Amino acid sequence: MKRFLKTFGIYIIIFAVISGFSLFLTRNKDSAPKVIPYSKLTSYISDAKVKEITFDELTITAKLDDGKKVKAFAHSALDVDRLHNTLLDKQSAEGKLVVNNKEQEKPSVFMTLLPTLLIIAVIVVFWIMIMRQQGGGKAMSFGKSRAKLQHDVGKLSFKDVAGLDEEKEELQEIVDFLKAPKKYANLGARIPRGVLLVGPPGTGKTYISKATAGEAGVPFFTISGSDFVEMFVGVGASRVRDLFDKAKKSSPCIVFIDEIDAVGRKRGAGMGGGHDEREQTLNQLLVEMDGFADNSGIIILAATNRPDVLDPALLRPGRFDRQVLIGMPDIKAREEIIGIHSKNKPLAEGVEPKVLARRTPGFSPADLENMLNEAALLTARRSGIAIRMDEIEEAITKVIAGPAKKSRVISEKEKWLTAIHEAGHAIVAQVLPGTDPVHQVSIVPRGRAGGFTMILPTEDRYYNTKGDMEEEIVHLLAGRVAEMLMLSDISTGASNDIQRATDVAKDMVTKYGFSDILGPVNYADSDEVFLGRDFTSKKSFSEDTANEIDKEIKRIVHDGYETAQRILTENKEKLVRVAEALMLIENIDAKQFVRLFDGEITPKELEAEVQSKEQDIEEKNKMEEAQFHKNIERQHAEEKLHKDEAKEQKSI
């Protein structure tokens, strides 16, 4: 509101200036003499109606006997001389007319430059106003830090952080030091100056840093790594100095640098290893964290998902003394996280955080929050009063595979091809002993995929075995094999499956040493993405070894293809049965798939069962929608009653 009033006031001032200038011009226009033809002026002089006349070269201004002023322009100097000789000299001698000759005044240098200066001043004023509006009044303060002091962190504490027990213990020492620094000083202990939070995106690095500041009850400054770097030389280092100056004034405090890899990458990694602006910023940060300056009482928390690219000087003791890994939550942590995010969401009967935690392996805290939010939105779309398991299942699928594109028009031929492809994935996954069970099979397009087969693990896994990776390749190639068996043709739909299978085989050979021929030797390329080092890097193996790697990757993929072909040939009837069911109902859940696989139900029977279930769901939806509208009407009635009562009390 304040910014709106400020902008509105500026426009009022501009309007007033323009109006005043226009009024000034109008007044000058009104007082200016009327321009008449030269012939009419001579007739006025002949009739003795002119009392005073003034010559300014060829411009003639005359004052008439009625007080009016007129102006005329002579054609040449001869006209002026002729006018003097014929009329003016005689009348002037008789005292009937006063003749004045105006001397030509040369304008001063200042008056000549005044219009240009005014234009420049207006442009400068407008530029300053625009820059202030866009930059919040800090357009010229390039060297000032953009760190923001967060005032709402006091509401957060470690109780609001779920599933990070060990991580909270590591950060609890920071909190204790900020609360009681003398306890550590008496023992001669030095508290870590910096803590680096490392983990994949969405795992809660920023959230736990806010909780640390809230738990300690100290000022909390936040800034992004990219905020230090600018196009102007020396700005980054200046902002680092300004940041620590602000932090010293609020000591003890916590400074949180998000995405520190934007400014803390290894030095000398550019083309030619030049001393660029980013390296100057990093050097200043290194000095401020542990240099000659005393920055006691300032704790630096930083977050990144690329610790491998950070400069070693940044990670040494005395700067970032600790690295706290914020990993993906396990089943217990997921249950706690779901419990926190579902506090203000009404869950239907049978929907429990424990059940949801088992169905969401590999989900980050951000994914879990997004899943519950999507489920709430789907419930609101049908005017429901509680979030059911159906909405949560759809939300899980939406988070993993994207929104369903039910309106896409697909021909029966392509639909049958997709059904065969996805049924092949599902059958092979069911037959392979080490593969996780099938959770859902669908031929509804989602994202770039025409369909999908969702396989969810029954427990959290932290390692993959050689057998697991070989079975994964078999499962990935099953869609292509099913197309070849049933349609005697192949499609481009398996391109992503082939890419993933090749990547798995490559990792088995080059990274994990799973090849019997090449042995336990690592041949993988570095994950670093520095362009300057890529140009000078050399392969750590010979051409003969590269040929052996290619042959081994090809062998592993071909073995997986043959295994998938054997499994689908032996289970051809089941493949057709699942594909036909997909053509009829498009989505098959885990229980329905097992019944089809075991032959307990035919596709037609399953279709009738699903239709009956959908009718029951539709009736429940109608009942819930009616109840929802009743609740809304009751709330409106109660609000109206309260308003009426408040009015009566005011009147009394």
C-alpha positions as CSV (number, residue, x, y, z in Angstrom):
1,M,0.0,0.0,0.0
2,K,2.8,2.3,0.9
3,R,4.6,1.7,-2.5
4,F,1.2,2.3,-4.3
5,L,0.8,5.7,-2.6
6,K,4.4,6.6,-3.4
7,T,3.9,5.7,-7.1
8,F,0.6,7.5,-7.2
9,G,2.1,10.6,-5.6
10,I,4.9,10.7,-8.2
11,Y,2.3,10.6,-11.0
12,I,0.3,13.5,-9.3
13,I,3.5,15.6,-9.2
14,I,4.2,14.9,-12.9
15,F,0.6,15.8,-13.8
16,A,0.8,19.1,-11.8
17,V,4.1,20.1,-13.5
18,I,2.6,19.4,-17.0
19,S,-0.6,21.3,-16.1
20,G,1.3,24.3,-14.8
21,F,3.5,24.4,-17.8
22,S,0.4,24.3,-20.1
23,L,-1.3,27.1,-18.1
24,F,1.9,29.2,-18.4
25,L,1.9,28.7,-22.2
26,T,-1.8,29.6,-22.4
27,R,-1.3,32.8,-20.4
28,N,1.6,33.8,-22.6
29,K,-0.5,33.0,-25.6
30,D,-3.3,35.2,-24.4
31,S,-1.0,38.2,-23.8
32,A,0.8,37.9,-27.1
33,P,-0.1,40.5,-29.9
34,K,-2.4,39.5,-32.7
35,V,-0.7,38.7,-36.0
36,I,-2.2,40.6,-39.0
37,P,-1.2,41.0,-42.6
38,Y,1.3,43.7,-43.5
39,S,-1.2,45.5,-45.8
40,K,-3.7,45.8,-43.0
41,L,-1.0,47.4,-40.7
42,T,-0.3,50.0,-43.4
43,S,-4.0,50.8,-43.6
44,Y,-4.1,51.3,-39.8
45,I,-1.1,53.7,-40.0
46,S,-2.7,55.6,-42.9
47,D,-6.0,56.0,-40.9
48,A,-3.9,57.3,-37.9
49,K,-5.1,54.4,-35.7
50,V,-1.6,53.5,-34.5
51,K,-0.2,55.3,-31.4
52,E,3.1,53.4,-31.1
53,I,5.1,51.2,-33.4
54,T,8.2,49.1,-32.7
55,F,10.6,47.6,-35.3
56,D,12.6,44.4,-34.6
57,E,14.3,44.0,-38.0
58,L,11.4,42.7,-40.2
59,T,9.0,42.2,-37.3
60,I,6.7,45.2,-36.7
61,T,4.6,45.5,-33.5
62,A,2.0,48.2,-33.3
63,K,-0.1,49.6,-30.4
64,L,-3.5,50.8,-31.6
65,D,-5.5,53.7,-30.2
66,D,-7.9,51.3,-28.5
67,G,-5.0,49.7,-26.6
68,K,-4.8,46.5,-28.6
69,K,-1.5,45.2,-29.9
70,V,-1.0,43.8,-33.4
71,K,2.0,42.3,-35.1
72,A,3.0,42.1,-38.8
73,F,6.0,41.0,-40.8
74,A,7.6,43.0,-43.6
75,H,8.7,41.2,-46.7
76,S,12.1,42.9,-46.9
77,A,14.1,45.9,-45.6
78,L,12.8,47.9,-48.6
79,D,9.3,47.7,-47.2
80,V,10.5,49.1,-43.9
81,D,12.3,52.0,-45.6
82,R,9.3,52.7,-47.8
83,L,7.0,52.7,-44.7
84,H,9.3,55.2,-42.9
85,N,9.5,57.5,-45.9
86,T,5.8,57.6,-46.8
87,L,3.9,57.5,-43.5
88,L,6.0,57.1,-40.3
89,D,8.4,60.0,-40.6
90,K,5.6,62.5,-41.2
91,Q,3.3,61.3,-38.4
92,S,6.3,61.0,-36.0
93,A,7.2,64.6,-36.8
94,E,3.7,65.7,-36.1
95,G,3.7,63.8,-32.7
96,K,0.9,61.5,-33.8
97,L,3.0,58.4,-33.6
98,V,6.0,57.1,-31.6
99,V,8.5,55.0,-33.5
100,N,10.8,52.6,-31.6
101,N,13.7,50.5,-33.0
102,K,14.3,47.4,-30.8
103,E,18.0,46.5,-30.5
104,Q,18.8,42.9,-31.1
105,E,19.8,41.2,-27.8
106,K,22.3,38.4,-27.9
107,P,21.1,35.6,-25.6
108,S,23.5,34.5,-22.9
109,V,25.3,31.2,-22.9
110,F,23.3,30.0,-20.0
111,M,20.0,30.8,-21.7
112,T,21.1,29.0,-24.8
113,L,22.0,25.8,-22.8
114,L,19.0,26.0,-20.5
115,P,16.6,23.9,-22.6
116,T,19.2,21.2,-23.1
117,L,20.0,21.2,-19.3
118,L,16.3,20.9,-18.5
119,I,15.8,18.0,-20.8
120,I,18.9,16.2,-19.3
121,A,17.6,16.9,-15.8
122,V,14.1,15.5,-16.6
123,I,15.7,12.3,-18.1
124,V,17.9,11.8,-15.0
125,V,15.0,12.3,-12.6
126,F,12.8,9.8,-14.5
127,W,15.7,7.3,-14.6
128,I,16.3,7.6,-10.8
129,M,12.6,7.1,-10.1
130,I,12.4,4.0,-12.4
131,M,15.5,2.5,-10.9
132,R,14.2,3.1,-7.3
133,Q,10.9,1.4,-8.1
134,Q,12.6,-1.6,-9.7
135,G,15.5,-1.9,-7.2
136,G,13.6,-0.9,-4.0
137,G,15.7,2.2,-3.6
138,K,19.0,0.3,-3.8
139,A,19.8,0.7,-7.5
140,M,23.2,2.3,-6.9
141,S,24.2,0.1,-3.9
142,F,25.7,-2.7,-6.0
143,G,28.3,-3.5,-3.3
144,K,25.8,-3.9,-0.5
145,S,24.9,-7.4,0.6
146,R,21.5,-8.8,-0.4
147,A,21.1,-10.9,2.7
148,K,17.7,-10.7,4.3
149,L,17.0,-10.9,8.0
150,Q,14.2,-13.4,8.5
151,H,11.8,-12.5,11.3
152,D,9.5,-15.5,11.2
153,V,12.0,-18.2,12.1
154,G,11.2,-17.9,15.8
155,K,8.0,-19.9,15.0
156,L,10.0,-22.9,14.0
157,S,11.9,-25.3,16.2
158,F,13.3,-28.8,16.0
159,K,9.9,-30.2,17.0
160,D,8.6,-29.1,13.6
161,V,11.3,-31.1,11.8
162,A,10.4,-34.7,11.3
163,G,12.7,-37.7,10.4
164,L,16.1,-36.0,11.0
165,D,17.0,-37.1,14.5
166,E,20.7,-37.6,14.0
167,E,21.0,-34.4,12.0
168,K,19.2,-32.4,14.7
169,E,21.7,-33.8,17.2
170,E,24.6,-32.4,15.1
171,L,23.0,-29.0,15.0
172,Q,22.0,-29.0,18.6
173,E,25.6,-28.2,19.6
174,I,25.3,-25.0,17.5
175,V,22.1,-24.1,19.3
176,D,23.8,-24.7,22.7
177,F,26.8,-22.7,21.8
178,L,24.7,-19.7,20.7
179,K,22.6,-19.9,23.9
180,A,25.5,-20.5,26.4
181,P,28.9,-19.8,24.8
182,K,30.7,-19.6,28.1
183,K,30.1,-23.3,28.7
184,Y,32.3,-24.2,25.7
185,A,34.8,-21.4,26.3
186,N,35.6,-22.7,29.8
187,L,36.4,-26.1,28.4
188,G,38.6,-24.6,25.7
189,A,36.3,-26.0,23.0
190,R,35.9,-24.3,19.6
191,I,32.5,-24.5,18.1
192,P,32.3,-25.3,14.4
193,R,32.4,-22.1,12.4
194,G,30.5,-23.5,9.5
195,V,28.2,-26.4,8.9
196,L,27.5,-27.6,5.3
197,L,24.2,-29.3,4.7
198,V,24.5,-31.8,1.9
199,G,21.6,-33.6,0.3
200,P,19.4,-34.1,-2.8
201,P,16.8,-31.3,-3.6
202,G,13.7,-31.2,-1.4
203,T,15.1,-33.0,1.6
204,G,14.7,-30.1,4.0
205,K,18.1,-28.4,4.1
206,T,16.6,-24.9,4.2
207,Y,13.9,-25.9,6.6
208,I,16.2,-27.5,9.2
209,S,18.5,-24.4,9.1
210,K,15.4,-22.2,9.9
211,A,14.5,-24.5,12.7
212,T,18.1,-24.2,14.0
213,A,17.8,-20.4,14.1
214,G,14.4,-20.6,15.7
215,E,15.6,-23.0,18.3
216,A,18.6,-20.8,19.2
217,G,16.5,-17.6,19.2
218,V,19.1,-15.6,17.3
219,P,19.0,-13.4,14.1
220,F,18.9,-15.4,10.9
221,F,20.3,-14.0,7.7
222,T,19.6,-15.7,4.4
223,I,21.3,-15.2,1.0
224,S,21.7,-17.3,-2.2
225,G,25.1,-18.1,-3.6
226,S,24.1,-16.4,-6.9
227,D,23.4,-13.1,-5.1
228,F,27.1,-12.5,-4.7
229,V,28.0,-12.7,-8.3
230,E,27.4,-9.6,-10.6
231,M,28.5,-8.3,-13.9
232,F,30.5,-5.6,-12.2
233,V,34.1,-6.4,-11.1
234,G,34.6,-6.5,-7.3
235,V,30.9,-6.5,-6.4
236,G,30.9,-10.1,-5.1
237,A,33.8,-9.5,-2.7
238,S,32.3,-6.3,-1.6
239,R,29.0,-8.0,-0.8
240,V,30.7,-10.7,1.2
241,R,32.4,-8.0,3.3
242,D,29.1,-6.2,3.8
243,L,27.4,-9.4,4.8
244,F,29.8,-10.2,7.6
245,D,29.7,-6.5,8.7
246,K,25.9,-6.9,9.1
247,A,26.3,-10.2,10.9
248,K,28.9,-8.7,13.4
249,K,26.4,-6.1,14.4
250,S,23.8,-8.8,15.2
251,S,26.2,-11.3,16.7
252,P,25.6,-14.0,17.8
253,C,23.7,-14.9,14.7
254,I,23.3,-17.5,11.9
255,V,24.0,-16.8,8.2
256,F,22.5,-19.2,5.8
257,I,23.9,-19.4,2.2
258,D,21.7,-21.4,-0.1
259,E,23.2,-23.1,-3.2
260,I,26.7,-22.2,-2.2
261,D,28.1,-24.2,-5.1
262,A,27.2,-21.1,-7.3
263,V,30.1,-19.2,-5.7
264,G,32.2,-21.9,-4.0
265,R,33.2,-24.0,-7.0
266,K,36.8,-25.1,-7.3
267,R,39.2,-22.4,-8.5
268,G,41.1,-22.8,-11.7
269,A,38.3,-24.7,-13.3
270,G,37.5,-22.3,-16.1
271,M,39.1,-22.1,-19.6
272,G,42.7,-21.2,-18.9
273,G,42.1,-20.9,-15.2
274,G,41.7,-17.2,-15.2
275,H,41.2,-15.2,-12.0
276,D,37.5,-14.3,-12.6
277,E,35.0,-12.5,-10.6
278,R,33.6,-15.6,-8.9
279,E,37.1,-16.6,-7.7
280,Q,37.5,-13.1,-6.1
281,T,34.2,-13.6,-4.3
282,L,35.3,-17.1,-3.1
283,N,38.6,-15.8,-1.9
284,Q,36.9,-13.1,0.2
285,L,34.5,-15.7,1.6
286,L,37.4,-17.8,2.6
287,V,39.2,-14.9,4.4
288,E,36.0,-13.9,6.2
289,M,35.3,-17.4,7.5
290,D,38.8,-18.1,8.8
291,G,41.3,-15.3,8.2
292,F,42.8,-12.5,10.3
293,A,39.4,-11.0,11.0
294,D,37.6,-12.2,14.2
295,N,34.1,-13.3,13.3
296,S,33.3,-15.1,16.6
297,G,29.6,-15.6,17.2
298,I,28.8,-15.9,13.5
299,I,27.7,-19.4,12.5
300,I,27.6,-20.1,8.7
301,L,25.1,-22.7,7.5
302,A,25.3,-23.5,3.8
303,A,23.3,-25.9,1.6
304,T,24.3,-27.6,-1.6
305,N,23.5,-30.8,-3.6
306,R,26.9,-30.7,-5.3
307,P,29.5,-31.0,-2.6
308,D,31.9,-32.7,-5.1
309,V,32.4,-29.4,-7.0
310,L,33.3,-27.2,-4.0
311,D,36.7,-25.8,-3.4
312,P,38.8,-27.9,-0.9
313,A,39.8,-24.7,0.9
314,L,36.2,-24.2,1.7
315,L,35.8,-27.6,3.3
316,R,38.8,-27.6,5.5
317,P,38.5,-27.5,9.3
318,G,38.1,-23.9,10.5
319,R,35.7,-23.0,7.7
320,F,33.1,-25.7,7.1
321,D,34.1,-28.0,9.9
322,R,31.1,-30.3,9.5
323,Q,29.2,-31.8,6.7
324,V,25.7,-32.9,7.7
325,L,24.1,-35.3,5.2
326,I,20.4,-34.7,4.7
327,G,19.3,-37.8,2.9
328,M,16.0,-39.3,1.7
329,P,13.7,-40.2,4.6
330,D,13.2,-43.9,5.5
331,I,9.8,-45.4,6.2
332,K,9.7,-44.2,9.8
333,A,10.7,-40.6,8.8
334,R,8.1,-40.6,6.0
335,E,5.4,-41.5,8.5
336,E,6.4,-38.6,10.7
337,I,6.6,-36.2,7.8
338,I,3.2,-37.2,6.5
339,G,1.8,-36.8,10.0
340,I,3.0,-33.2,10.1
341,H,1.8,-32.2,6.7
342,S,-1.6,-33.9,7.2
343,K,-2.4,-32.1,10.5
344,N,-4.7,-29.6,8.8
345,K,-6.1,-32.0,6.2
346,P,-9.1,-34.3,6.9
347,L,-8.3,-37.9,6.0
348,A,-11.0,-40.4,5.4
349,E,-11.2,-43.7,7.3
350,G,-8.5,-46.2,6.4
351,V,-6.0,-43.5,5.3
352,E,-3.2,-43.6,7.8
353,P,0.3,-42.1,7.7
354,K,1.8,-45.6,8.2
355,V,0.1,-46.9,5.1
356,L,1.1,-43.9,3.0
357,A,4.7,-44.2,4.2
358,R,4.9,-47.8,2.8
359,R,3.5,-46.7,-0.5
360,T,5.9,-43.8,-1.0
361,P,9.4,-45.2,-1.0
362,G,12.0,-42.8,-2.5
363,F,9.8,-39.7,-1.9
364,S,11.5,-36.7,-0.5
365,P,9.8,-34.5,2.1
366,A,8.9,-32.0,-0.7
367,D,7.4,-34.8,-2.7
368,L,5.3,-35.9,0.3
369,E,4.0,-32.4,0.9
370,N,3.2,-32.1,-2.8
371,M,1.4,-35.4,-2.8
372,L,-0.9,-34.5,0.1
373,N,-1.5,-31.1,-1.5
374,E,-2.5,-32.7,-4.8
375,A,-4.8,-35.1,-3.0
376,A,-6.5,-32.2,-1.2
377,L,-6.9,-30.4,-4.6
378,L,-8.5,-33.5,-6.1
379,T,-10.8,-33.9,-3.2
380,A,-11.9,-30.2,-3.5
381,R,-12.5,-30.8,-7.2
382,R,-15.2,-33.3,-6.4
383,S,-16.5,-31.2,-3.5
384,G,-15.5,-33.9,-1.0
385,I,-15.3,-33.5,2.7
386,A,-12.4,-35.9,3.4
387,I,-9.3,-37.1,1.5
388,R,-9.8,-40.7,0.4
389,M,-7.3,-43.3,-0.6
390,D,-8.3,-43.0,-4.3
391,E,-7.3,-39.3,-4.3
392,I,-4.0,-40.2,-2.6
393,E,-3.3,-43.0,-5.1
394,E,-3.9,-40.6,-8.0
395,A,-1.7,-38.0,-6.3
396,I,1.1,-40.5,-6.0
397,T,0.9,-41.4,-9.6
398,K,0.7,-37.7,-10.6
399,V,3.9,-36.9,-8.6
400,I,5.8,-39.9,-10.2
401,A,4.5,-39.9,-13.8
402,G,2.7,-36.5,-14.2
403,P,-0.9,-35.6,-14.8
404,A,-3.1,-37.9,-16.9
405,K,-4.0,-36.8,-20.4
406,K,-7.4,-38.4,-20.7
407,S,-8.5,-36.1,-23.5
408,R,-5.8,-37.3,-25.9
409,V,-7.3,-39.1,-28.9
410,I,-5.5,-42.4,-29.5
411,S,-6.3,-44.9,-32.3
412,E,-7.2,-48.5,-31.4
413,K,-3.9,-49.7,-33.1
414,E,-1.7,-47.5,-30.9
415,K,-3.8,-48.3,-27.8
416,W,-3.3,-52.1,-28.4
417,L,0.5,-51.5,-28.9
418,T,0.7,-49.6,-25.6
419,A,-1.3,-52.3,-23.8
420,I,1.0,-55.1,-25.2
421,H,4.1,-53.0,-24.2
422,E,3.0,-52.3,-20.6
423,A,1.6,-55.9,-20.1
424,G,5.1,-57.1,-21.1
425,H,6.7,-55.0,-18.4
426,A,4.2,-56.2,-15.8
427,I,4.4,-60.0,-16.7
428,V,8.2,-60.0,-16.5
429,A,8.3,-58.1,-13.2
430,Q,5.8,-60.6,-11.7
431,V,7.9,-63.6,-12.9
432,L,11.3,-62.4,-11.9
433,P,12.0,-63.4,-8.3
434,G,14.0,-60.4,-7.2
435,T,11.9,-57.7,-8.8
436,D,9.5,-55.6,-6.6
437,P,5.8,-56.3,-7.1
438,V,3.6,-54.5,-9.6
439,H,1.6,-51.7,-8.0
440,Q,-0.2,-50.3,-11.1
441,V,-0.4,-50.8,-14.9
442,S,-1.9,-48.1,-17.0
443,I,-2.3,-47.1,-20.7
444,V,-3.5,-43.6,-19.9
445,P,-0.9,-41.1,-21.3
446,R,1.0,-39.2,-18.7
447,G,3.7,-36.7,-19.5
448,R,5.7,-38.0,-22.5
449,A,4.8,-41.6,-21.8
450,G,1.9,-43.3,-23.5
451,G,1.5,-45.6,-20.5
452,F,3.4,-46.9,-17.5
453,T,4.0,-49.8,-15.2
454,M,4.6,-48.7,-11.6
455,I,6.7,-51.0,-9.5
456,L,7.0,-50.0,-5.8
457,P,9.5,-51.7,-3.4
458,T,8.2,-53.3,-0.3
459,E,11.1,-51.9,1.8
460,D,13.7,-49.2,1.7
461,R,16.9,-50.2,-0.1
462,Y,20.3,-48.5,0.1
463,Y,22.3,-50.9,-2.1
464,N,21.8,-52.7,-5.5
465,T,23.2,-56.1,-6.1
466,K,24.4,-57.5,-9.5
467,G,21.3,-59.7,-9.7
468,D,19.0,-56.7,-9.0
469,M,20.6,-54.7,-11.9
470,E,20.4,-57.7,-14.3
471,E,16.7,-58.1,-13.5
472,E,16.2,-54.4,-14.0
473,I,17.6,-54.7,-17.5
474,V,15.3,-57.7,-18.2
475,H,12.3,-55.7,-17.0
476,L,13.2,-52.6,-19.0
477,L,13.5,-54.6,-22.2
478,A,10.3,-56.6,-21.7
479,G,8.2,-54.0,-23.5
480,R,10.2,-54.2,-26.7
481,V,10.2,-58.0,-26.5
482,A,6.4,-58.1,-26.1
483,E,5.9,-55.9,-29.1
484,M,8.1,-58.2,-31.2
485,L,6.3,-61.3,-30.0
486,M,2.7,-60.2,-30.4
487,L,2.9,-57.6,-33.2
488,S,5.9,-58.9,-35.2
489,D,7.0,-55.3,-35.3
490,I,8.6,-52.8,-33.0
491,S,7.9,-49.1,-32.2
492,T,9.8,-46.1,-30.9
493,G,8.0,-46.3,-27.6
494,A,10.8,-48.4,-26.1
495,S,13.5,-45.8,-26.8
496,N,13.6,-44.6,-23.2
497,D,13.6,-48.2,-21.9
498,I,16.6,-49.1,-24.1
499,Q,18.5,-46.0,-23.0
500,R,18.0,-46.8,-19.3
501,A,18.9,-50.5,-19.8
502,T,22.1,-49.4,-21.6
503,D,23.0,-47.0,-18.8
504,V,22.5,-49.7,-16.2
505,A,24.7,-52.1,-18.1
506,K,27.4,-49.4,-18.6
507,D,27.4,-48.6,-14.8
508,M,27.7,-52.4,-14.1
509,V,30.8,-52.6,-16.2
510,T,32.6,-49.3,-15.7
511,K,31.5,-48.1,-12.3
512,Y,30.7,-51.1,-10.1
513,G,33.1,-53.7,-11.4
514,F,30.4,-56.3,-12.0
515,S,32.0,-57.7,-15.2
516,D,33.7,-61.1,-14.9
517,I,35.9,-60.3,-17.9
518,L,37.1,-56.8,-16.9
519,G,37.1,-57.4,-13.2
520,P,36.7,-55.0,-10.3
521,V,38.2,-52.0,-12.0
522,N,36.6,-48.6,-12.3
523,Y,36.5,-47.2,-15.9
524,A,33.9,-44.6,-15.3
525,D,34.4,-40.9,-16.3
526,S,34.5,-38.2,-13.7
527,D,31.1,-36.6,-12.8
528,E,32.7,-33.2,-12.7
529,V,31.3,-30.8,-15.3
530,F,34.3,-28.4,-15.6
531,L,34.8,-27.5,-19.3
532,G,38.4,-26.5,-18.9
533,R,39.3,-29.9,-17.4
534,D,37.3,-31.9,-19.9
535,F,39.5,-30.5,-22.7
536,T,42.7,-31.7,-21.0
537,S,41.5,-34.9,-19.5
538,K,42.6,-38.2,-20.9
539,K,40.9,-41.6,-20.8
540,S,42.3,-43.8,-18.0
541,F,42.1,-46.9,-20.3
542,S,43.4,-48.0,-23.7
543,E,41.4,-48.5,-26.9
544,D,41.5,-52.3,-26.5
545,T,39.9,-51.9,-23.1
546,A,37.3,-49.6,-24.6
547,N,36.4,-52.3,-27.1
548,E,36.1,-54.8,-24.3
549,I,33.8,-52.5,-22.4
550,D,31.6,-52.1,-25.4
551,K,31.4,-55.8,-25.9
552,E,30.6,-56.5,-22.3
553,I,27.8,-53.9,-22.2
554,K,26.4,-55.4,-25.4
555,R,26.5,-58.9,-23.9
556,I,24.7,-57.9,-20.7
557,V,21.9,-56.1,-22.7
558,H,21.6,-59.1,-25.1
559,D,21.4,-61.6,-22.2
560,G,18.6,-59.5,-20.7
561,Y,16.7,-59.4,-24.0
562,E,16.9,-63.2,-24.3
563,T,15.7,-63.7,-20.8
564,A,12.7,-61.4,-21.3
565,Q,11.9,-63.2,-24.6
566,R,12.0,-66.6,-22.8
567,I,9.7,-65.4,-20.0
568,L,7.1,-63.8,-22.3
569,T,7.1,-66.8,-24.6
570,E,6.3,-69.1,-21.7
571,N,3.6,-66.7,-20.4
572,K,2.0,-65.6,-23.7
573,E,-1.6,-66.3,-22.6
574,K,-1.1,-64.2,-19.4
575,L,0.4,-61.4,-21.6
576,V,-2.7,-61.3,-23.8
577,R,-5.1,-61.5,-20.9
578,V,-3.5,-58.5,-19.2
579,A,-3.4,-56.5,-22.4
580,E,-7.1,-57.2,-23.2
581,A,-8.0,-56.0,-19.7
582,L,-6.0,-52.8,-20.2
583,M,-7.9,-52.2,-23.4
584,L,-11.2,-52.5,-21.5
585,I,-10.5,-50.6,-18.2
586,E,-7.2,-48.7,-19.0
587,N,-6.0,-48.9,-15.3
588,I,-5.2,-52.1,-13.3
589,D,-4.1,-52.0,-9.7
590,A,-2.0,-54.6,-7.9
591,K,-4.8,-56.9,-6.7
592,Q,-6.5,-56.9,-10.1
593,F,-3.2,-57.7,-11.9
594,V,-2.5,-60.6,-9.6
595,R,-6.0,-62.1,-10.3
596,L,-5.5,-61.7,-14.0
597,F,-2.0,-63.2,-13.9
598,D,-3.3,-66.2,-11.9
599,G,-6.3,-66.6,-14.1
600,E,-8.8,-66.0,-11.3
601,I,-10.8,-63.5,-13.4
602,T,-11.3,-62.8,-17.1
603,P,-11.0,-59.3,-18.6
604,K,-14.8,-59.1,-19.2
605,E,-15.5,-60.0,-15.6
606,L,-13.0,-57.5,-14.4
607,E,-14.6,-54.8,-16.5
608,A,-18.0,-55.5,-15.0
609,E,-16.5,-55.5,-11.5
610,V,-14.8,-52.1,-12.1
611,Q,-18.0,-50.6,-13.5
612,S,-20.0,-51.6,-10.5
613,K,-17.3,-50.2,-8.2
614,E,-17.3,-46.9,-10.2
615,Q,-21.1,-46.6,-9.8
616,D,-20.7,-47.1,-6.0
617,I,-18.0,-44.4,-5.9
618,E,-20.1,-42.1,-8.0
619,E,-23.0,-42.5,-5.5
620,K,-20.7,-41.8,-2.6
621,N,-19.4,-38.7,-4.4
622,K,-22.9,-37.4,-4.9
623,M,-23.7,-38.0,-1.2
624,E,-20.5,-36.3,-0.1
625,E,-21.1,-33.4,-2.5
626,A,-24.7,-32.9,-1.1
627,Q,-23.2,-33.1,2.5
628,F,-20.6,-30.6,1.5
629,H,-23.2,-28.1,0.2
630,K,-25.2,-28.6,3.4
631,N,-22.2,-27.8,5.5
632,I,-21.5,-24.7,3.4
633,E,-25.2,-23.5,3.8
634,R,-25.0,-24.2,7.6
635,Q,-21.8,-22.2,7.9
636,H,-23.3,-19.3,6.0
637,A,-26.4,-19.4,8.2
638,E,-24.3,-19.4,11.4
639,E,-22.2,-16.5,10.1
640,K,-25.3,-14.5,9.3
641,L,-26.8,-15.3,12.7
642,H,-23.6,-14.1,14.4
643,K,-23.6,-10.9,12.3
644,D,-27.3,-10.2,13.2
645,E,-26.5,-10.8,16.9
646,A,-23.5,-8.4,16.7
647,K,-25.7,-5.7,15.1
648,E,-28.4,-6.1,17.8
649,Q,-25.7,-5.8,20.6
650,K,-24.3,-2.6,18.9
651,S,-27.8,-1.1,18.7
652,I,-28.5,-1.9,22.4
